[in-house]
Structures are given as C-alpha cells and as structure tokens.
Amino acid sequence: MRDYTTRALDVAQGKGASYADIRIVRRETQDISVKNGIVQTLSLDDDFGFGVRVIANGAWGFASSNRLTEEEIDRVAAQAVTIAKASALTKDRDVEIGPAEVHVDSYATPMEIDPFDISLEDKIDELMSADKEARSVTGLAMAQSTMGFLRETKTFASSEGSFIEQTLVESGLGITVHAVSEGEMQQRSYPNSFGRHQGTAGYEFIKKWDLPGHARGAAEEAVALLSAPQCPSKTTTLILDGPQLALQVHESCGHPIELDRVYGTEAAFAGTSFLTPEKLGNFRYGSEVVNLVADATTPTGLGTYGYDDEGVPAQRTDIVKNGEFVGYLTSRETASQLRKTHPEAPERSNGTMRADGWNRVPIVRMNNVSLLPGEPTLDELIADTDDGIYMLTNKSWSIDDKRLNFQFGTELAYEIKNGKLGQMVKNATYTGMTPQFWGGCDAVCNVGHWHVWGTPNCGKGQPMQTAHTGHGTAPARFRNVQIGIM
Amino acid sequence: MIGKGELKRLADTVLSAASADQTEVLVQGKDLALTRFAANSIHQNVSETDVSVRVRSIVGKRIGVASSNDVSDASLKTLVKKAETIASFQQENPEFTSLPEPLSIREMDAFSETTAQCSAETRARGVGEILEQSRANDLVASGAFSTGTQELMISNSLGVSAYHCGTMASAMTVIMSDDSSGYASSAAQDVNALDPAEIGRIAVDKAVRSANPTSIDPGEYTVILEEDAVATMMFFLGYLGFSALAVQEGRSFLSGHLGEKVAGDAITLWDDGFDPRGSVLPFDFEGVPKQKVMLLDRGVAVGAVYDSATASREPGKASTGHGLPAPNTMGPVPINLFMKPGDASKKEMIASTKRGIWVTRFHYVNPVHPVKTLLTGMTRDGTFLIEDGRITRPLKNLRFTQSILEAFSNVEMLSKDLQMIKMDFGNFVNCAPAAKINRFAFTGTTEF
C-alpha cells in the first residue's frame, strides 16, 4: 500500500497541494435476513476504492475512484487538486487545520470470535430459531430477524507523515415483529429497533444478546398492543428505557455538539445547532445528574476506533458535566476555528472525523456519545414514581434543525401508578424542548442497566453519508413531559 | 461515463461464467460530483467514479446474492462463484417462481452531454452567483450544486438486457440572517436549465422577509404548502402505502380499501418513469419495463406498485416495473410520483385565505403511525402568516402532526404548475404542485 499512498501524496503535492491525505478502504459486509420462515437475504458485498483529500490555494478538494492503479492514482490526485483550486474561487479565508498530526500505527477491533469464521448455516439456524419462536405466538402477522457483519480495512496516509492501518469489525442482530388489525399495526423489536442492534465486536456479541430467547416475548407484546388502550394525552413524569434514551441522546445532544454543524457547514441540509460557541462553558444543558461524554474508546461501541479519518487518535471528551455544557465534537479545521474565539479550547481535534467509505469526504460524526450512569436501579426508580409513564424502544423520531423541539414515538409503554407499572398503552409519543427536557432529568439508573446501544443509520452530509454511532445509556426519569400527541 | 458497450461486456462476462439455473447481473456505473458551500464559501468539493456489479444466482429455489466493485475478469468470475456458493447454502424460497422474462423496453433519452462534462470550475461559478447575492445582502449562504451521470445495465440468463444512462443536475441553497432563513432549489437533466442566480434571488428574498419572526399558537390552520412540502408528503405516502408488499402484509392504508375514497376529489396521483418532467427511468432493477401506475384517481385508491416477488403472490398480476436491487426486503416502491396539477396560482391561494400559514418546506419528517399515514415534522426556511388575503408577518417554525390522507382530503386548491423535486433519499424524484389545505394540524413550536 505504501507505494500507492506515497505516489498519491507526491502527485498531489507536485500539482500544488499544501496538504494531502489518502484513504484506501475495503468494506466487506455480510447480510442475512429471515422473514416468516424464509431466508429473504443472503448476500456478501465487497466495496473497495480510494479517496484523495487535498488543500490547494487554501481550499479543500476531494476525488475518489474504485480502481487502484498507478494511472488512476495520478488522475484522481490531480483531479482533487483541480477541484480544490476551483473551490478557492469563492473562498474568503484560507483553510487552517492546526498543528500536524503524525502517527504511524495500526489498530484492530478487539474480539473473541471472528464473525466471518462462523458458517452461514449456523447463522441461518440461529435466525430460524428466533423466527420459529416469534411465529409460535397466535395472531402475529410478520417476523423478520436479521444479522449483519462488517469488516472495514483502511489505510490512511498524509503528507505530514502519518501511516495508519486499521481493521474494524462490527456484528449486529435483531428481530422485528408486526401484529395487524383493521387500521392498526403494532411493532416490537429486540434488542433495538432500526432492524438491528450492532457493535464493534465479534460473534460473541450475537451470542450475548440471544435472539431466540427473546423473540417470543417480543411477539407476545406486539399482539397485546393491538388491544391496548391509546396512550393518554397529558403532562406527566416519563421514564425512558435505554434504547429510546440512546436515540434521545443522539438527536438532542450528539448532533448539536458537532462543531462543523455549529459553524454552519450543514446548514442547508441537516441544519445548525442551538449550542452556539458563546454557550461553551457557559450554558446549563441539563440538571446536575446529566453527565455526557464522547468516547471513541468505549468497548463494543459502534463509534469505537483507533484513529479517525483525519488520522487523529481516538479519545474521550467531556461534553456535559453536572449539567453544564463543556465540550464539542471537533475536527482539525473546526478545532482551529474555535481557538480563535476560545483560546482556552484544546489546540488539537478530539478525533471525530469519519467518512462513509472511500468515496466520501470525512465530516464530524458522533463516536460514542453517552449518558453516564447514576445511582438507582430501575425497580427503585419506578417505585419512587407516583404517577407517570415508562416508554420503551423507539418507533418514530423528529427534531428541528437547531435540535431544540423534538417528538419521539415508542413501540411500547406502561402507565406507572403509585410506584408500580400499570397497564400497557399503545402509540405512545412525547415531545419537548432540549434544555428544558434535560433540565427535568432527576435520575439516571445505575451501571448495571447501562449498555452501549448502536445507531447504524445516522444520516448527514451531501452526498448523504450514513454513520454508525454508539450511545451508552441506562434508563432515566424526566419530569413534566408532554405525552400523547397524535 | 463508462458506456453501454463496456457495461454489457461486464454483464456478459458474468453470465458466461455462470452455472446456476438462472442468473441476474446488475451493473451500475456512476460519475458524480458535488460542490458544497457554507458560510458564503465552498467547503466541500468532491467527485466519485465507481462501477459495481451485483449478481443474483438461482439454484432451484435457492437464491444467493454477491456484489463487488472490482470489475476485472478474474474478480467477476470469482463473484459469480461466490453468489452460487451462497445459493447452495440457502434454504429453498417456496415463493420464488422465476427471474423476469425479457419484455420490450422503450429507450429514453435522459442524457445531457453538458451535465456529464460539467467541470468543478463551472459548478464553482454557479455557486458564486448564489454567494454574490448573499454577500450583497449581508446574509450567509449554504447549499450544494451537483452534477452527475448514472448508468444502469441489467441482464439475466433468460434474455433480459436493458441499458439506461441518465444525467441529473441540481442546486439548492439556504440563505440565513441571524434570525431568519430562506430556501430555494432546482433540478434538471440539463445543467444549463438551472439558474443559480434565480435560486439565490428567491432564497435571499425569503431570508429578508422572514427576519424578526414571531410565535403563533399551535392549532389547526389553513396552510399553503410550497411544492417541496407537498413532494415530501407524496414521498411518504408512496413509501408507506403504495408498495404491494405493504398492502399484502396489511400495514398499508390500502390494505382492504382498494376502490374506496381515501382522499379529496382534487387528488390524482400516479407513478411514471417515462415522463420527462421527472427523472426518466424506463425499467426497474430487475430489468422489467416500467408501467405508468395510477395510484389515486380523484381521491379513490386504485392501485399499488409491484415487483416480481409481490406479483407472483397474486394470480394474474404482473410486475409493474418497480423492483429494487436484490436482495430487497423493502418491497417495490414508486420513485417517480406525479400529482395532477390544479388551476390556481400561488397568488390566488394567498388572496383567497382569510387566515393561514405559508410553508416553504418541511424538515426531519417521519411517520408516527404508518397505517393512518400520520407524520410529524417541522417547518423551516420561510414560514409566514397570511391574514385577509396577504402575507403579513414571518413566523417561528412549527411542528406538525398530521395524517397525509386527511390533509389530502382537505385540499382546496392546487397550483397549475408542477415542480420537479429531487428527494434526499436515493433516486426518488417527485413532481408536485403547491397546495392550499384546510385544517392542517400544528402541534408544537420552537424558538426560531
């Protein structure tokens, strides 16, 4: 690989680039799905290519190709410089990326069992078992169970002298079941919705979450939901389970702390952020029990890696400390920009730039943005709640383009009366404004309930990029929340 | 651009190496570029060249799929063997009948040499026209200008051999002040049909007019939705309800209600991959020619779209040419939706409104209840109050929670012109009018 990377960097600099990097990326994916007893998907995909990113005339350029040959490297590296020079036609200042990052290293996802060593038959058998368990429940209309595996091998080299090789492995699984009646459809998912729960891990992850052991329970809940009453409409105390809270963190904390977004680079598509720079270190994001970190070293997290796609080491950053907003997700360019107004801010990027493959430019992405655990158990939290509602597993989500007004729906909910779970209700929704909502958080459950949930479908950027992000959460309680918007 | 000859050669290489009972090969070529700008400057400027090959092998009723973007002869032969090996591990799919037989496919011209050859410098100059207007008004512009060519070749061992090449150019911008924003966009096959200066002018006008917004209480209002907002509702209606798979599984509003009135008389909706007002695609990802499919006729539910798998479940049904690449668990989807226009102008819509809300576009829309077609989302980039037949003041953005079919039952006026709207997802392109709709439910507000 070194021959190719050296050639690309030499060509780019020879054409006038003041900075250049190249990423050579191979993604191998295996997808299996079983629906109502039939294998619907059995596919192996292999995607390979390289992308060259440069700064020339003080502006960015990027070009990519699926053909790794010397001739194509020359063409693409030169094209990236040409594009950068075109970008410079409209610039009002030169790009600055701060101090050099020079690392020669390698990283591989820690795992016990390589999922690509497990036979397809064994994987299909596991899914068929889950499917059979789910469909043994009378009244179920549809069961779909899936497994997915990813191996991404990538080489990063820069004109500053970095050369980093990484192999990231992900394993994921899930089952979704539907029950239908006239004008109604109810859904349950395990361990999480969005098709599957996923982590940077080997096949041990599949064994741990035991799909067949939970499929029947999910199916029974879906069928029961059909005859459950509608979620009431009122303002009350809300307890969220870990998976739903993970998406709440993702949408209302993870996105607004992306510093590129704060500076407007996503304004036309994903939007901007209410967490503007003057709020850094000077804004109450939530209550005293709210502590959030961005940590690319969290074991099994879907946002766990050795280096980001700018070659910056993975690290942990405080985001919200005892309710105060204290940190952003940064890139080399945005970290430099922040220092101009906040000289006390870190000089270097905290390593969150990731690209969705060889043909996309890296942008600031969440790694594992997590809510740190608190003290009570879930039983203690429910017992301490006189009147409220417990909502589980995301079904719908929406938030405004500054990440303030949100509305979520969940697959399942139970009323809480006098410290005990009451009747099941369907079509539960809740809505709020981000700082007020987190300001009403008065308890987070303990580490025994804390898991890193994976969000494998985070969209951002133009052309659209899909990122895999992780969020560690335990159930938490929120006061004075409006529920039941239909 | 790779060209029909080379894509056919790749497909033939796969088919000649295949030993399965049936084999399908899908070859996709793309040459895409996008110039992105923010804070009145270009900050991302990218290009991509790629060819990928996807093989579906059928052994008896066992199906295996493999794909790669290494298109060397040796790799393609390995790919075929991989797909066949996967199929051999499979269990039988009793529902599978056959890959599609060849049908006559109408060739459609959807290619613009100007778009295919558009340079980074040309895109940058187009962006410059938008930035010039933004800077002149002390505003901040962001957006994207993209051009590209996509090629599609589908062949199978039963004789299907279909090739299509199309270009698409699009430009969009959001122009902002400290407390306001305006949006405009345009998409066309030929990049010369785009007018970046006009896009900039519209967005600047909205950004200026939406400064100093005030709040309004949530509730039911008459709305005038611009084309982008209507296209978003059409997209979700297609995705949630008009797939034969959703109908067959009982999770569509159409399930058990075909032939019934589900929307107002004004609403006629269809899917047409041949209409040059939209994005032309004459066949689907199984090589089946697209049919024009009527979905809603004057508010009556009259159809759904099918692929081979869903058609085989219903006696006498044929695919309507709406299949997606294998393996496809989503089912067929309409990706070229059209709504029949009305006879009103936007000025007439405003003039006829006693009290209402003008919506430029929606943000982050998602289904709350798919069967009821209930959506939630936010307004953004230009929301205004209408009083006594004229726009009186800008509004802070609102959250809506509204059933699409209920809204389409309350349409009072549709505009006489359709606008092509390129959706943010895949190759979905919808042609939509603006709409005046009564009793539209807003359920929340935000701070800007």
Interface residues (C-beta under 8 A of the other chain):
Chain A: D31 S33 K35 I38 V39 Q40 T41 L42 S43 L44 D45 D46 D47 F48 G49 A59 W60 G61 F62 A63 S64 S65 N66 R67 Q79 T82 I83 A84 A86 S87 L89 T90 K91 D92 R93 S119 L120 E121 I124 M128 A141 M142 Q144 H178 V180 E182 G183 E184 M185 Y263 G264 T265 E266 A267 A268 F269 G271 F274 N359 R360 V361 I363 S396 W397 S398 I399 D400 D401 K402 L404 N405 Q407 G409 N427 T429 T431 M433 G461 Q462 P463 M464 I485 M486
Chain B: L32 A33 L34 T35 R36 F37 A38 A39 N40 S41 I42 H43 Q44 N45 V46 S47 E48 T49 D50 V51 S52 I63 G64 V65 A66 S67 S68 N69 D70 K82 I86 A87 F89 Q90 Q91 N93 P94 E95 S119 A120 E121 R123 A124 R125 V127 G128 L131 V140 S142 G143 A144 S146 M172 T173 V174 M176 S181 E249 G250 R251 S255 G256 A326 P327 T329 H363 Y364 V365 N366 P367 V368 H369 P370 V371 K372 L374 T376 G377 M378 R380 N397 R399 T401 D424 F425 T443 G444 T445 T446 E447 F448
